[in-house]
Amino acid sequence: MRMIKIPIRILVVDDEEDFVEMFSLRLREAGEKVMGAYSGRECMEILEKEDIDVVILDILMPGMDGIQTLKEIKRRFPLVEVIMLTGHGTTETAVQGMKLGAFDYLLKPADFKELMEKLESARKRKEDQEERIRKAEARLLLRKSGDIF
């Protein structure tokens, strides 16, 4: 029996439009639900309106760069997982991103199989965190109603 694959809701953020289009196409072909944004600001606007599991975020962008965008995502949407995209020159920045709450990073050009594995792990971490929060909220409600000693 084959398991039904639930699509990961992904937001690809990069100022290179061709990259976003090609990357999004490959992810859609792999069965994922994908949106694109071309700046940190546009990323934040989409997160306001859409339920996203994982953001794939380029580090080097004009205006609001990847690190600023990451900090804002983690401040406003702490459960959204972020995978940083980095060129060879910005690996230290990607590691800094992980210290600021990014799930992981990927070197450009990204290896698609490695990306898919990281996306699946990131989505699982988000789901596990949401489940822990639901359980904690349920315990809190039970305590308030006096059913737990």
Stockholm file with secondary structure:
# STOCKHOLM 1.0

chainA/1-149         MRMIKIPIRILVVDDEEDFVEMFSLRLREAGEKVMGAYSGRECMEILEKEDIDVVILDILMPGMDGIQTLKEIKRRFPLVEVIMLTGHGTTETAVQGMKLGAFDYLLKPADFKELMEKLESARKRKEDQEERIRKAEARLLLRKSGDIF
#=GR chainA/1-149 SS CCCCCCCCEEEEECSCHHHHHHHHHHHHHTTCEEEEESSHHHHHHHHHHSCCSEEEEESCCSSSCHHHHHHHHHHHCTTSEEEEEECGGGHHHHHHHHHTTCCEEEESSCCHHHHHHHHHHHHHHHHHHHHHHHHHHHHHHHHHHTCCC
#=GC SS_cons         CCCCCCCCEEEEECSCHHHHHHHHHHHHHTTCEEEEESSHHHHHHHHHHSCCSEEEEESCCSSSCHHHHHHHHHHHCTTSEEEEEECGGGHHHHHHHHHTTCCEEEESSCCHHHHHHHHHHHHHHHHHHHHHHHHHHHHHHHHHHTCCC
//
